Amino acid sequence: MTPIPQRRTRMAARVAAVCALALATTGLAGCGSDPDEGTNGVGKLEPAQIRARAMKAAGSAGSVHLAGTVITKDGGVELDMELSEGGGRGEVTSGGTTFGLLRIGETLYLQAGADFWNQAAGGDGEGVEGTTAEKLDGKYVKVPEKDPAYKRFSGFTDMDTLLDGLLALDGKLAKDDYHEVGEVRTIRLKVDDGAGGRMDVSLQGTAYPVRVERPGGGGTLRFTDWDKRIDLGEPPKDKQVDYGQDLPET
């Protein structure tokens, strides 16, 4: 027997070992394996069907946790929000200032540090009716529904509004291979060859969107904890502040 078959056998064994290692460390399909094995089968669909499945899943969910950055012409806004059909809570960072939001039904609270309220008062350290910014530091200030700030801030806590805007990717769809986002295997879609954004759709369980790259470098967002219960409790009474219609401009 010549040594050639032995060399081929050793080479085949090495290739198999490399494939096994790649699958073990990345979880991605390769080396001739079926990338859709053990998945929800969404990866086999056409791009438009994948997107439709993801949007349907998102629209049917009762809650989600989204985090990331949205870039606009006015700068970047960082979001870390837990949202449900009945309200939402989380933090927003804009212009170097971070503030918290909590909405329960129609009641909206704004929680921020003294620097935020100082800036809202024009930098003179005085807020509503001479109240110092330090006294509002960390308090949950109730935002009147008639105040212009209510509509602006409540939008950050509105699940339908945010998802409609952040998941909107318009253009020619195509598949962009199989990937992983955290520990979740995904099929990635690209719009207009990536210029119009990208969306990762889960291949595990329900086909929820799990990551979105906004068009034109408009930021990246992660979506987790789809349809998990979020308890939105009232803040402690001693932490609440209600100024009626006199909320300072923010």
C-alpha positions in Angstrom: 0.0 0.0 0.0 1.4 3.4 -1.0 1.5 6.3 1.6 -0.7 8.5 -0.5 -4.1 7.3 0.9 -2.7 7.7 4.4 -1.8 11.3 3.6 -5.3 11.9 2.2 -6.8 10.3 5.4 -4.7 12.6 7.6 -5.6 15.6 5.6 -9.3 14.8 5.7 -9.0 14.3 9.5 -7.4 17.7 9.8 -10.1 19.4 7.8 -12.8 17.8 9.9 -11.0 19.0 13.0 -10.7 22.5 11.8 -14.4 22.5 10.8 -15.4 21.2 14.2 -13.3 23.8 16.0 -14.8 26.6 13.8 -18.3 25.5 14.6 -17.6 25.1 18.3 -16.0 28.6 18.7 -18.3 30.6 16.4 -21.5 28.7 16.1 -21.6 29.6 12.4 -22.2 27.2 9.7 -19.5 26.3 7.3 -17.3 23.5 5.9 -20.2 22.1 3.9 -22.7 21.9 6.8 -26.3 23.1 6.5 -26.5 26.7 7.9 -30.2 26.3 8.5 -30.0 23.1 10.5 -31.5 23.6 14.0 -32.9 27.0 13.2 -36.4 28.4 12.8 -35.9 28.1 9.0 -36.2 31.9 8.3 -32.8 31.8 6.6 -34.2 29.8 3.7 -36.8 32.5 2.8 -36.4 35.3 0.3 -35.2 38.6 1.7 -38.6 40.3 1.5 -40.2 37.3 3.3 -37.5 37.5 6.0 -38.1 41.1 6.6 -41.9 40.6 6.6 -41.6 37.8 9.2 -39.4 40.0 11.4 -41.7 43.0 11.2 -44.7 40.8 12.0 -42.9 39.3 15.0 -41.9 42.8 16.3 -45.5 44.1 15.8 -46.9 41.2 17.8 -44.5 41.5 20.8 -45.7 43.1 23.9 -42.3 44.5 25.0 -38.7 44.9 24.0 -35.4 46.3 25.3 -33.6 48.4 22.8 -30.2 50.0 23.2 -27.8 51.9 20.9 -27.2 55.1 19.1 -29.2 57.1 16.6 -27.2 59.7 14.6 -29.1 62.7 13.2 -28.0 66.0 11.7 -28.2 67.5 15.1 -25.9 64.9 16.7 -26.2 61.5 18.3 -28.8 60.2 20.8 -28.0 57.2 22.9 -31.0 55.1 24.0 -31.3 52.4 26.6 -35.1 51.8 26.9 -37.4 49.0 28.1 -40.7 49.4 26.3 -44.1 47.9 26.6 -47.6 48.5 25.4 -48.4 50.3 28.7 -45.3 52.6 28.8 -41.6 52.5 29.1 -38.5 53.4 31.1 -34.9 54.0 30.5 -32.2 56.5 29.8 -31.5 58.9 27.0 -28.2 60.7 26.4 -28.1 63.7 24.2 -25.6 66.6 24.0 -23.5 65.0 26.7 -26.4 65.0 29.2 -28.2 61.9 30.4 -31.8 61.9 31.7 -34.2 59.1 32.7 -37.7 58.7 31.5 -40.6 56.7 33.0 -44.0 56.5 31.5 -46.9 54.6 33.1 -50.0 54.9 30.9 -50.3 58.6 30.2 -48.2 59.7 33.2 -44.7 60.7 32.3 -41.8 61.4 34.7 -38.5 62.9 33.8 -35.5 62.1 36.1 -32.3 64.0 35.8 -29.3 65.4 37.6 -28.7 68.9 38.8 -26.6 69.6 35.6 -29.6 68.9 33.4 -31.9 71.2 35.4 -29.3 73.9 35.6 -29.0 73.8 31.8 -32.8 73.8 31.4 -33.0 76.9 33.6 -30.4 78.7 31.4 -27.4 77.9 33.4 -28.4 80.2 36.4 -29.0 77.3 38.7 -32.6 78.3 39.3 -35.5 76.1 38.1 -39.2 76.6 38.6 -40.1 79.5 40.8 -36.6 79.8 42.1 -36.2 76.1 42.9 -32.5 75.2 42.8 -31.3 72.6 40.4 -29.8 70.7 43.3 -33.3 70.2 44.8 -34.4 68.5 41.6 -31.4 66.3 41.4 -32.5 62.7 41.0 -36.2 63.5 41.5 -39.0 62.2 39.3 -40.5 65.4 37.9 -44.0 64.9 36.4 -44.2 66.3 32.9 -47.6 68.0 32.2 -49.4 66.6 29.1 -49.9 70.1 27.8 -46.2 70.9 28.0 -44.3 70.8 24.7 -41.7 68.6 26.4 -44.3 65.9 27.0 -44.7 65.0 23.3 -41.0 65.2 22.7 -40.0 63.0 25.6 -42.9 60.6 25.6 -41.9 59.5 22.1 -38.8 57.8 23.6 -41.1 55.6 25.7 -43.6 54.7 23.0 -42.9 51.2 21.7 -44.8 51.5 18.5 -43.4 54.9 17.5 -39.8 53.9 18.1 -40.0 50.5 16.4 -41.8 52.0 13.4 -39.0 54.5 13.0 -35.9 52.5 13.9 -36.9 49.3 12.0 -37.7 51.2 8.8 -35.3 50.2 6.1 -36.4 51.1 2.6 -34.7 49.9 -0.6 -33.6 46.8 -2.4 -33.2 43.9 0.0 -30.6 41.1 -0.2 -29.2 38.5 2.1 -25.9 39.3 3.8 -24.9 35.9 5.0 -25.3 34.2 8.4 -23.9 35.9 11.5 -24.1 36.1 15.3 -25.3 38.9 17.5 -24.2 38.2 21.0 -25.2 34.5 21.4 -28.0 34.7 18.9 -27.5 33.2 15.4 -28.9 35.5 12.7 -29.5 35.9 9.1 -28.5 39.4 8.0 -30.3 41.5 5.4 -28.8 44.5 3.6 -30.5 47.3 1.9 -29.1 48.8 -1.3 -25.9 46.8 -0.8 -25.6 48.1 2.7 -25.9 51.8 2.0 -29.6 51.6 3.1 -28.8 49.8 6.3 -28.7 46.2 7.6 -30.9 44.1 9.8 -30.1 40.9 11.7 -33.0 38.6 12.2 -32.9 35.8 14.8 -32.6 32.2 13.6 -33.5 31.0 17.0 -37.1 30.8 18.2 -39.3 33.7 17.0 -37.7 35.6 14.1 -37.4 38.9 15.9 -35.1 41.7 14.7 -32.0 41.7 17.0 -29.7 44.3 15.5 -30.2 47.2 13.0 -27.6 49.4 11.3 -29.3 52.6 10.3 -28.9 54.0 6.8 -26.0 56.3 6.0 -24.1 55.6 9.2 -27.2 56.6 11.2 -26.3 54.5 14.2 -26.6 50.9 15.4 -29.2 49.4 17.8 -29.7 46.1 19.6 -33.1 44.6 20.4 -33.4 42.0 23.2 -35.9 40.6 25.7 -38.7 40.6 23.2 -42.1 39.9 24.7 -40.7 39.6 28.3 -42.7 41.1 31.2 -41.7 44.7 32.2 -43.0 45.9 35.6 -43.5 49.7 35.5 -43.9 50.8 39.1 -44.6 54.2 40.4 -41.5 56.0 41.8 -41.4 56.5 45.6 -43.7 59.3 46.7 -40.8 61.2 48.3 -39.0 61.2 45.0 -41.8 62.7 43.0 -42.2 66.3 42.1 -45.2 67.8 40.4 -45.1 71.5 39.3 -48.3 71.4 37.4 -48.0 73.5 34.3 -44.8 75.3 35.3 -42.2 72.8 34.1 -39.1 74.7 33.0 -38.2 74.6 29.3 -36.0 71.5 28.7 
